[in-house]
């Protein structure tokens, strides 16, 4: 990494196919790190947080060490569930529907793909969101006999 916020290439290599595989999504440099957008809306942002440079992110992620984080959008009814599990999820202080996730060695990349797809669908026009294959909702729980 050469600049504050630079993201390890292996993480970008995991995120790009998911994000750029969504209709009309594009990638661009963010104020720090990299972001993916639909139209002018950011649905994913990844950066390496250095507590000396991105103090708000470091506080939100409860880290005083450099860490790689991903922020994304989530439907309101899913945010509490994500946050209830604790690490790797955290709630940044901005945007009611923004969730953060620490990308460390234990990251579940299949889950990241689902979360990014959902984030895209939160912000994309309905016509574009309808084109996306979304994971099927789990069947409702059956009462115990």
Secondary structure, DSSP 4 states (H G I P E B T S, - for coil): --STT---HHHHHHHHHHHHTSTTEEEEE-SSSEEEEETTEEEEEEEEE-TTT-HHHHHHTT-SS-EEEEEEE--HHHHHHHHHT-TTEE--SS-TTEEEEE--TT--HHHHHHHHHHHHHHHS-HHHHTTS--PPPPPPPPPP-
